[in-house]
Amino acid sequence: MKWAVWVLALAMSGCATVADIQQTRPTMVVISGKSPQDYATCVTKKLASSRGALQIEPHKDGVRVIVPQKFSSGPAAVFDIEDRSSGSSIKLFERMSNVPLRPRDVRNAAEECISG
């Protein structure tokens, strides 16, 4: 049991950059009827209590939202939200996308903000 905790702690530590995270496969790719700014605002509000200040920056034809890690520095997830004629296309990249026990708050916020 102690070994598993040690491995999990090592997996959660370490530095990852936005570029590193975006080299992995997206964990979610969806289309929303919301504009990129409206979707980014929704995600920011949903994650404000659990993640602290999210970073929003212009990116291509939309915005990029960088979600900080819960317990250490560096990004945990990146949303690329691009403008479409009738809303936006959203790609979510997560740092620990292959770890089944990762926190689900980012994924839940992403899903809750898709519609209405």
Secondary structure, DSSP 8 states (H G I E B T S, - for coil): -HHHHHHHHHHH-S---HHHHHTS--SEEEEESS-HHHHHHHHHHHHHHHH---EEEEETTEEEEEEE-SSSSSEEEEEEEEEETTEEEEEEEETTTT-TTS--HHHHHHHHTS--
